[in-house]
């Protein structure tokens, strides 16, 4: 769910985000955008980060016309350790177009957990790349890949692969699906590698987006299948 919201923030930054006014009445090459909302369960790559509970989430993006952007994103979490309450992510990236129908994005994201237990080593960095192709008639597909040299909680080298598709049924309604594969060198559970997927629908009304999504993995140890709902305001 996090990556859906983060992508939405970046799209807003490159597209209809308000431009900062310059002296003399011109428009600045910089723009600001953000999101604020709630989700019934913060799931990241198929796994709940809140023990199945709801989360409040927000993001803020500063973008430049050149394609560079910086995003901060935050959410409450619950890992059952009695201490970790928040996650704050920092993303520095660059996005652009290959042609009229194809866009790409590359970024480095730092995941931080400010009040984690001593010695937990939850913080980690990922290098992420993605490409999206507009197929016309409201249909688009995309692919993403990420690598981390030492993932969450020192679980070792990580590879993440994902495919996604979106179909715009109407101006206010779209359906989308994601399929992902997560590989870790040394996770806390077995197996170290797993698939996950989700499918859902998004209704947009002005700055409000309402999303309902079915989320599942192929491993029992990473949580049961679930329905996740969200209400997100974009500005």
N, C-alpha and C positions, 0 to 999 in steps of 0.2 A: 504493500500500500504506500509505503514511503516513497518509492521510486515513481509511482504514478503522480504523487503530489509534487515531487521535485521537478519532474518533467513538465508538469503543467506550469510551474513557476517560471521555468526557463523559456517555455514557449511564450508566456505572457511578456517576459522581458524582451524577447526578440521581436515581438509583434506589436500588440496594441498598448503596451505600457506607456504611461505618461512620460513625455520628455521634460527634462529640466530646462527652465528658461535661462537664456544667457543675457548678459547686459546688451542693450541695443535692440531687444525684442526678438532675437533669433532663437533657434532651438539648439539645445545642447546635444552632443552625441551620446550623452549618458541617459539612461532611463532607470526607473525604479518600479518594482512590482513585488507582490507578496501574496501569501495565502494564510487563511486562518480557518480552523474547523475542528470537527470531532469525528472519531471513528469508533465503531463498536468494539473493535479489537485491532490493535496495531500488529499486523502481520508483515514480516520481512522475509521474502523468498519462501513463503509458505509456513513460516514458523511464528507463533505468537511471541511478541516481545513484552506483553503485559499480563501474561498468565490468563488470557482470555477476557481481560477487562477492557473497558473503554479507554481512549486516550484523547488528549487535547494536543493539537499539532499546529505549528505555524512556520512560515518560511519568509525570507526576505531576500530579494535579488537585485543586484546592481549590474547593469549590462551596458556595454559600449557598442556603438554601431559597427565597429570592426569585427564583432563576434565574440569578444572576450566577455566573461561574466563571472561574478562571485555570488554564491548563495550560502546563506546560513539556514539551517532547518533544525527544529527541535520538537521533542515529544516526551511525554512521561513514559517510563518503562517499569517493569517489575520482573526481576530475574529470580525472585525468591531468596535473595541473599540478605534481606533486611536492611540494605543500605542504598543500593543503586536505584535512584528515582527518575533520572533524566538522561536523555541522549541528546547531544548537540552535534550536528554535522556541518562541516565547512567544505565547500566545493569551489574549486577554481577551474574554469573550463573555457573551451572555445567551440563555437558552433558556426556552421556555414552551409552553403549549397554547392553541390556538385553540378547540378543542372536544375531546370525548372521544376522537376518532379522528385529530386533526391536531396535530402539534407543529412548532415552528419554532426556528431558531437563527440568531443574528447574531453575528459576531465580527470582531475585527481581529487578524491574525497577523503577527508579525515573524519572518522567516527570517534567522538569523545564521550566519555561517561564520567562527569565531574566528581560525583560522590561514590565511586566504586570502592569496594573494600581494599585495604592495603594488600598489595601483592597480586591483585586480581588480573591486572594487565588486559583489561577489556579494550582499550583504545587500539585502533589499527587504521591503516591507509589502504585505499584501493585505487588502481588505475583503471579507468572505464572508457570504453569507446562504443559508439552506437551509430547506426545508419537507418534512415527511414525512407521508404519509397512510396510516393503517391501513385496508386494505380488508376485513379480516376473513378468517377461515379461514386464518390464517397468512401472508397476502400483504400486503406494504406497498410503496409506491412513494415516490420522493422526487426533488427537484430542487435544484440548487445553482447559485449564480452568484458570481463573484468578479471584483474589479477591482483592478489595481495601477497606480499612476501611473508607475512605473519599475521594471520587472521585473529578474530575475536578470541580473547582468553588464551593467546599463544597456541592456537590450534594449527599452526603451520601454514605452509604454502597453500594458496587457494585459487581455484579457477571457477568462474561463473559464466555460464552461457545462457542466453535467453532469446526467444522469438516472441513477437507480439503482432497482433493484427487488430485493426479498428475499422468498423463500418458505420458510417454516418447515415442512419435511417432517415432522419430529418434534421433540420437546423438545431433543434432542441434535444435530440435523442441520438445516442450512439451506443453500439455494443462493441465489446472488446474482449480479447483473450490473451493470456500470457502463458508460455511454457518455458520453464527454466531447469537448469541442471547445476547443482552446487557440488563442488569437489573440495575436500579438505584433507590435508596430510594426516592430521591427528585430532579428530573431534572427540568430544566428551562421550558420545554415544556411538553405537554401531548401527547401520553402516556409516562410513565416513562420507559417502557420496549418495545423493538422492535427487529425484526429480520432483518438481512441484508444478502446479498449474492453477489458473483461475480463469473464470469467465463471468462477465457481468454486463450491466447496462448503466449508462450515465445520462441523467436528465439535467439540462442546463437552463437556468432562467436568470437572465441578467448576470450578476456576479456570483450567483449561487449554483453550485454543482452538487447533485445528489447521486450517489453511486451505491448499487447493491451488487455483491460479488460472491460467487462460490469459490472457495479456496481449498486446495487439497494437496497432499504429498503422497509419495508411494511408500513412505516409511511410518510405521506406527509410533516409533519413539519420538518423532518430531511433532506430534499432535494430531488430533482428529480433524476430519473434514469440517468445514464451518461456513456459515454465511456471514459476510462482513458488510456492514453498511457505513456510509460516510456522508457528511454534509460539510462542504468546503466553500468558503468565500474567497474569491480572487479579486485583487485590486491592483 
